[in-house]
Amino acid sequence: MEFPTKVALAQAVPVLPLYAGINIEQTTLLSGTRGAQIAGRFTLIPRHPFPYNTEWKSLVAALENTLVLRDHTPGTLAALDRYLHDRTGGMIGGLSHQIRGAAIDAILSGTEKITRDSLAADPLDFAAESSVPAILRAGR
């Protein structure tokens, strides 16, 4: 049995590779002859923090509406939308991580609710910890 070459396999299998990286345009991946071929097949989609606006507020409210915590007061997170924006640097991943972590802590502790104090006690993801001022991470 003869195995197909890389080129034949790439042409024979209908797949869409998706690559994710940070500052990928500044690495050697897209340089040189091979990099030029790869670059010709890439579309870079930069990601930026959400501005603090109605979309951010709607996002926080939508995430809060998915919570199934027995003692959580509806509207608590929506009222903390500015705090959550400052704390996560406006990054959706950080926001999701923050709310998910606080919800897990609320279940494990038996409080069944998320408060500003419980958000402040929950560590952020590495990116948020690296870019958000320490005073906001501390919940002050």
MOZIBEL-V5824 format. One record per helix or strand of 2 or more residues. SS is the DSSP state (helix for helix, strand for strand). FROM is the first residue (numbers start at 0). TO is the last residue. Records with the same first field share a line. If there is no record, write none. Layout:
# MOZIBEL-V5824
SS=FROM-TO + FROM-TO
This chain:
# MOZIBEL-V5824
helix=5-11 + 23-25 + 27-29 + 31-38 + 53-64 + 75-78 + 80-87 + 91-108 + 115-120 + 125-130 + 133-136
